[in-house]
């Protein structure tokens, strides 16, 4: 019985790590608002990425300057 508990605990600890390292396709959606208040939406495909890498890549699409504010999310 003790070995089964150890196996279950080990599985529970390793599952999130394994899931985070899986590569799959993500879509980054960015909403831009210019200085005049006009809003537009762009999408970017992020193929064969881990969730962490996709989140970093999506964040790189963000911008904030005098003309436009762009917020991006997976």
C-alpha positions as a printed NumPy array, in Angstrom:
array([[  0.   ,   0.   ,   0.   ],
       [  2.868,   2.366,   0.845],
       [  4.487,   1.869,  -2.59 ],
       [  1.225,   2.753,  -4.325],
       [  1.006,   6.006,  -2.356],
       [  4.563,   6.895,  -3.295],
       [  3.846,   6.196,  -6.981],
       [  0.728,   8.374,  -6.911],
       [  2.575,  11.215,  -5.17 ],
       [  5.438,  11.02 ,  -7.669],
       [  2.999,  11.056, -10.581],
       [  1.17 ,  14.06 ,  -9.133],
       [  4.444,  15.976,  -8.794],
       [  5.789,  15.118, -12.247],
       [  2.595,  15.604, -14.261],
       [  2.709,  19.453, -14.289],
       [  6.364,  19.405, -15.349],
       [  5.665,  17.005, -18.204],
       [  2.633,  18.983, -19.343],
       [  4.615,  22.244, -19.409],
       [  7.326,  20.718, -21.586],
       [  4.878,  19.44 , -24.243],
       [  5.02 ,  21.387, -27.461],
       [  1.849,  22.365, -29.262],
       [  0.333,  25.196, -31.271],
       [ -0.871,  28.397, -29.606],
       [ -2.624,  31.514, -30.836],
       [ -1.564,  34.921, -29.565],
       [ -4.353,  37.504, -29.756],
       [ -3.387,  41.172, -29.606],
       [ -5.742,  44.101, -29.171],
       [ -4.382,  47.458, -30.299],
       [ -5.822,  50.858, -29.435],
       [ -4.424,  53.947, -31.124],
       [ -4.345,  57.531, -29.821],
       [ -7.703,  58.254, -31.482],
       [ -9.363,  55.36 , -29.64 ],
       [ -9.653,  53.076, -32.68 ],
       [ -9.3  ,  49.427, -31.673],
       [ -8.171,  46.488, -33.819],
       [ -7.335,  42.846, -33.168],
       [ -4.506,  40.775, -34.628],
       [ -3.769,  37.078, -34.165],
       [ -0.428,  35.33 , -34.461],
       [  0.076,  31.574, -34.728],
       [  2.828,  30.207, -32.5  ],
       [  3.472,  26.672, -33.707],
       [  5.308,  23.864, -31.926],
       [  5.977,  25.852, -28.736],
       [  5.982,  25.053, -25.039],
       [  3.494,  27.148, -23.063],
       [  6.309,  29.182, -21.488],
       [  7.973,  29.886, -24.856],
       [  4.632,  30.787, -26.434],
       [  3.83 ,  33.186, -23.578],
       [  7.234,  34.86 , -23.985],
       [  6.804,  35.154, -27.755],
       [  3.297,  36.558, -27.332],
       [  4.555,  39.118, -24.833],
       [  7.101,  40.317, -27.418],
       [  4.209,  41.463, -29.643],
       [  3.064,  43.934, -26.978],
       [  3.763,  47.626, -27.481],
       [  3.088,  50.813, -25.605],
       [  4.099,  54.128, -27.11 ],
       [  2.608,  57.561, -27.8  ],
       [  0.528,  56.279, -30.735],
       [ -0.57 ,  52.766, -29.847],
       [ -1.172,  50.494, -26.898],
       [ -1.133,  46.789, -27.729],
       [ -2.034,  44.075, -25.217],
       [ -1.471,  40.428, -26.13 ],
       [ -2.672,  37.163, -24.562],
       [ -2.532,  33.477, -25.428]])
